[in-house]
Amino acid sequence: MSKLRVAVLFGGRSAEHEVSLQSAKSIIEALDKNKYEVVLIGINKEGQWFLNESSHFLLNADNPKLIKLNGANKAVTLVPYQKDQPLIGLGDSDTAKAIDVVFPVLHGPYGEDGTIQGLLKLANIPYVGPDVLGSAIGMDKDVTKRLLRDAGIPIGKFLTFTKSQADSLHFQDIVKDLGLPLFIKPANLGSSVGVHKVKTEDQFKLAVKDAWSYDNKIIIEEFIKGREIECSVLGNSDPIASLPGEVIPQTDFYSYEAKYIDEKGAILKIPAELSPEIVKKVQKLAVETFKALCCEGMSRVDFFLTEDNRLLVNEINTIPGFTKVSQYPKLWEATGIPYSELLDKLIQFALERAKRDNKQIAVKA
């Protein structure tokens, strides 16, 4: 049997660029080379695309603080879609063969938000993860929360402001609604980039300024005292949920540094120590959230579990971290699906969805 040609697409223009590089490194190492011909396509912070060699596609690969995309590789271009022709123009006939499926590992804007998904869908190339709509919804925390609220899924209290509403952003009014402490975040970002826990008015002003440096829209959330529970979801029309895990931050909250740099920043308990009833409730609510937000393929749903056993959905990650110590693959490993097998399943779900969608287009034609 011929190998599937899988393009791993990583890097990107967002503030989560370095996280993407770490995730891509783990995926590339774990993909079964007997099944797949792996094509490495890195995008630098300026948006240039490069064809990378597996032996040196990263600089400082083992140092999360200094990891960097190697830009000294062959640049590639996007070419208009034609049947049986490649999406990526690489300059020579051997490397410019058509790609069978793309595995995007682009965290944050310009990759996790529906932009790459729209490009690939237009080019009729199967890709791993949620479709255009699910990706766009999942990236925008404001839209996510409004849809969950309308679906009757429990969430915490929140307020949203755009830069045009800056004059109506008053600390005392917000404290009356949400109390203290509170959290301020860019609406369209992940990995805790630009996130601040606020206890004073001075902290509030600095946090708003920083969050707006990443996005035109910010979200302000009430502080919820509770355990941080995460659950992975896998599948298309009939998704399943993993065993839940728990994140126990060793700092004030689960920051970027705690997630990716400080090895002692958080304790990860997999599986979480929960009663069977709560486990079932987490899994059920994770799948309901996944469906309500129009997701397919994969996502990780994050919860708060309060002292009185109420579950509140915090957010969804449509391209969750994929390092070997990231929650998404570790939760599936604890559930009985090893890392390499998980990648196989995700690729198969991508191919199945493309086949389904192409049949629908053919029927309409």
N, C-alpha and C positions, 0 to 999 in steps of 0.2 A: 504494500500500500504506500502511496506517496504521502509525504508529510504535509500537514497543514502549515501554511505560511502565516505565522502570527506576528503582527507588528505590535510591539510594546511601545506606547507613546507616553513620554514622561517629561518632567521639567515644567515648562510653562511660565507664564508671565505673572502669576499670582504671588502673594507673600508666602505661600506654602510651597514654593519651588523646591527648597531643600528636603522637605518631607517627601515630596514626590520622588526625588532621586533615591532616597532610602527605600521607599516602597518598591520602586522599579528594580533595584538591585536584588531584592529578595525574590521577586517574581521571576526574573530572568534566571536566577540560579536554580529555582525550583521547577520550572517548566521542563517536562519530559522531552529531552532532545531526540528520543527515538520516535516520538509522535509529531513533534513540531520543528519547523525551521523558523528560528526566531530572528526577527528583524528589529533592530534597535533604532528608534527615532526619538532623538532628544530635541526639546524646544528650549532655547535659552531665554533669559529674562527680557530680551528685546523682541522676542517672537520669531526669531530665525529657527528654521528646522535643520537638523543635522542627522545624517546617517552615521551611526556609531559602531565602532568595532567592540565586540564583547570584552576583549582583553584590556581596553583602556578607555571605556566610555565615561568613567568618572575620575575625578581627581580627589585625593584625600578620602577615598571611599569608606574607610573605616573610622572616620572622625566626623560625627554629626555636626560639630561646630564649623568645620572647614570644608565639608563635602561640596563638590562643585561639578557642573557639567563640563566635559572636555569639549571646548569649541573648536579644537584643531582637527575637526573631522570634515568629511565631505558634506557640503550644504546640499539640501534637496529643495525641490519646489513642488507645489501642488499643481496638477494638470487637470483640465476639464475631463469629466467622466465620459468614457466610451465603453461599450460592452467589451468585456474580457481584456480591458486595458488597465494599467495600474493607476491608482490615485496619486501615487508619489512618483515624480520624475527624478531619476537618480543619475542619469547621464550615461549609463551603459546597459546593454541588453541583459546581462546576467542578473544584476541587482534590481532591475526595473520590472520584474515579473509581478503579476497581479497578487495582491494581498488577500488572503482568505478571510481573516478576521483581525480586528484591532482590539487590543487590550489597553484602554486609556487608563493611565495612572496619574491623572492631572488633578490634583487637589485644589479646590477653590475656584475663583473666577477664571474664565478663559479655558475651561476644561471640564469642570464638574457642574457647570451651570447650563448645559444644553448647547453651548456654542460648538464644541467639537462633535457632539452627538448629531447636531443638525447637518454639519458638513459631511459626516460619514453616511448619514441617512440619505442625503441628496446624492451621494456617490454610490449608493446601494451596496455599501460594504458593511457586513455584520460587525457589531461591536459589543463588548462586555459592559454590563451595567444598565441602569435605567435609560429609557428613551428620552427624547428631547423634553417633553412636558414634565416628566417625573424629575429629571435632572434640574430643570429650571426652578420648579417648585421647591425642591429640597435645598437648593442653594440659598433661597431667600427666606430667612427665618420669620420675617413678618408674614409673608404669604403662607408659609407652612403653618404657623400658629392659627391664622384665620381659618384655613381649611380644616384643621383639626378641630377647632372650636365648633365650626358648623357641622362637623361630622359627629359631634357629641363625645369626642375623645378628650379626656381631662388634661388640661395644661395649666401652667401658672399664669398669674396676672402679668400683663406687659403693656408697654406703650411704644409707639413708633413715631419717629420724627425724621423729616428730610431737612437738608440744609436751608431750604426756603422757609422752614418753620422755626428757624433759630430764635427768632424774637419771642416765640411762645414757649420756649424751653426754660422753665423756672424751677429751680431746685426745690423750693419749699412746696410748690404745688405737686411736684412729682412724689415727694416724700409723703404727702398726705394720701396719695393714691396707693403707693407701693411700699412705704415704710423704709427703714434702714436696717441693715445694709441693703444695697441693690447692685445689680450688674448692668454694665453698659457694654454693648457689642456692636461692631459693624453688622449690618443685616446680611451682607453677602460675603462671608468668609468663614473659615473653619480653623481647626487646630489651635483654638484659643488665641489666635493672633488678634491684637487690638482689643482684647477683653479685659475689663477692669472691675474689681470689686470695690465699691464706693461706700465710704462711711461718713465723709464730711463734704461740705460744699466746695472746698478747694480741690479735693480729689475728684469731685463731680466735674468741675470745669476742665481739668486736665484730661479726664477720661473721655469727655465729649469731644474735645479737640483731637485727641488721638484716634478715636473711632471714626471720626469724619475724615481723617487723613487716608483711610482705607476705602470708604464708601460714602455715597451721597445720602444713604439712609442708615439710621442707627436704631437699635432696639434697646429698650430699657426694661429690665425684668425684676420682679420681686425676688428677694432671697428666699429660697425654700430650704428649710432645715430637713435634711434627710440623707439617706444613703444614695450613692450614685450607681445605678444599675444599667448595664448595657446588654443588648441582645442582638444577635446577627440574624438576618433574614436572607433566604436563598430561594430562587425560583421565579417563574413567570406567572402563569395564570393560577397556579396552585402552590403558592410559596409555603415554606416551612421555616420554623424558628429554632435557633440553637438553644442550648442551655444558657441561662443568663450568667454574666460575670459581674463583679463589683470592682469599682475603682475607689481606693481609699487614699485621697491626697495627703501628702505629708507636709504640704505647705498650705497657705491660706485658701487656695483653690487649685483646680487641675489646670495649670498654666501650660503654655507652649514648652517651657523649659522642663517642666515635670513630665510632659509626654514624650519628649524626644531627645533631651540632652542630659538632664540630671537623672542618673540611674536610681537615685534614692528619692526621687520626687513624688512617687506614688507607689502604693502596694496594689497589685492586681490579683484579685481572688477569682480563680476560674476552676470549677463553677462557684458561683456565689453561695454563701450559706443562707439558704432560704427554705421555707417550708414548701412541700409539694404543691400546696394550693397557690402560693404566691408565684412559684415557678410557672405554673399553668397560666396564671393571670398575666404575667409578663409576656409569655410567648403569644398568647391570644391578642393582647394589645399591640404587640410588635407587628404582627401580621395585619391587624386592622389598620394600623398607622401606615404601613407599607402600601396597602391597597388604597387607602383614602388619598394618598399623595401620588397615585398613579405610577408607582414604581414597578420595575421588573428587574430580573437578574440578581441584584444584590443591594443591600443597604444595611447599615447598623443603626438601631434605634436606641436612644439614650433616655433614661428615666430618672426621676427622683422617687424614692420610696420613703414616705414620711413615717414618723413614729407610730401613727395610728393605722399603718399599712395601706395608706392611699398611694396609688401610683399616678404620677404626672409625667407626661411625655415632655422631655426637654427639647430634643431636636432629632433630626435624621441625617445620616451621612451617606450619600449615594455612591461616593467612591471613598470608602473608609481607608484608614491606614493599612498598608499591606506588608509592613516589615514582619520579620519572623516573630516578633514579640508584640505585634499589634493585636488589639482585642478581636477584630473580625475573624482572622484565621485561627487565633488561639481558641476562641469560643467554639468554632466548628471542629477543631481538633479534639476538644473535650467532649464534643457531642458524637464523635466517631468518624469524622471526615478529615483525614490528614491534609496538610497544606497542598501538596502536589495534586491530590485527587480533587480538592476544592477548585483549583485552577481548571482542571479538566471539565468539571461540571459547569463552571461559569462560561467557558468557551462553548460548550454544547448548548447552553441556554441562549447564548448570542446567536448561534447558527439556527436554532429552532425558531427564534423570533423572526429572524430575517426571512426564513422560508415561509412562515405564516403570513408575514406582511406582503411578501411578493405574490403569494396566492391571492390575497385580497385585492391587490392591484390588478392582477390578471383577470379576476372575475369582473371587476368594474369596467375594464377595457373591453 
